[in-house]
């Protein structure tokens, strides 16, 4: 069996998640990792059995063993890392959002196309088991014509200093979190977004970017989408989707779908992402790398490389998601709808 040789740029939460997924796949070998801090790169390499580690991703891309690169760094680095990887002939999986500006995102897509490499937009919501199953059901016609989709991702705030500064993140929860529900809604509706309206605010945190975002989309040919994200939600991560069709409806709860319901008076180590307490009644997550879609997403990326085919979530799709995000910022600034098509 052919093994695709992968390098990871970054050594934080997401890089850790990816490495754990890859180490369970028989057709992948993680051959290199880079991190700006030498001790973190070395520790990551030792933990996951990676033979080469670097503090300079440019040097890592010169490694001829590397076929594909996973971009797991703060938003403002997505463009330079992706462009450099493509210039070195590497396939790229870039996490959300694609970039912090439309110009950067367009350059990423253009460079990857020119270099003849795959650029996959890492929207893990599209690869959750629940997402696969609901698309099968919708394709059967069980919900009829999809009329509206409402989706949200929210929690009490990011631990990363990069997420709270516009310089590094590109904005607040709209670009950092709402890209998940926005992308999911766009893919499910399968039609161009016609116009966007957004309300943004900073309700709780003393940060320079928004901690609350509500964005509505009207689609060409009819249909609406509502994406909601915030940093004001206590009790851990909330990821929920509601789908309304002409013949039915569906609810999806990505974070609280655990079959375990338990009570503890002393608590335990981990419930679900961003949950601060485990005392009382809880529903502990079983396997977040599967439930949140990361395992399926990485399987898909590797299969696309081996079979030389286009991913379900392309760089162009990530670009369109970003277009909606920036239309949202413009809408909030002007206090009116922004037309896209």
Secondary structure as UniProt FT lines:
FT   STRAND          4..9
FT   HELIX           13..22
FT   TURN            23..24
FT   TURN            26..27
FT   STRAND          28..34
FT   HELIX           38..48
FT   STRAND          52..54
FT   HELIX           57..61
FT   TURN            64..65
FT   STRAND          68..71
FT   HELIX           75..77
FT   HELIX           78..87
FT   TURN            88..89
FT   STRAND          91..95
FT   HELIX           102..115
FT   STRAND          119..122
FT   HELIX           124..127
FT   HELIX           129..139
FT   TURN            140..143
FT   STRAND          146..154
FT   HELIX           161..164
FT   HELIX           166..169
FT   HELIX           173..176
FT   HELIX           178..189
FT   STRAND          193..201
FT   STRAND          212..219
FT   TURN            220..221
FT   STRAND          224..230
FT   STRAND          238..245
FT   STRAND          249..253
FT   STRAND          262..264
FT   TURN            273..274
FT   STRAND          280..282
FT   HELIX           288..291
FT   HELIX           294..307
FT   HELIX           315..334
FT   STRAND          338..339
//
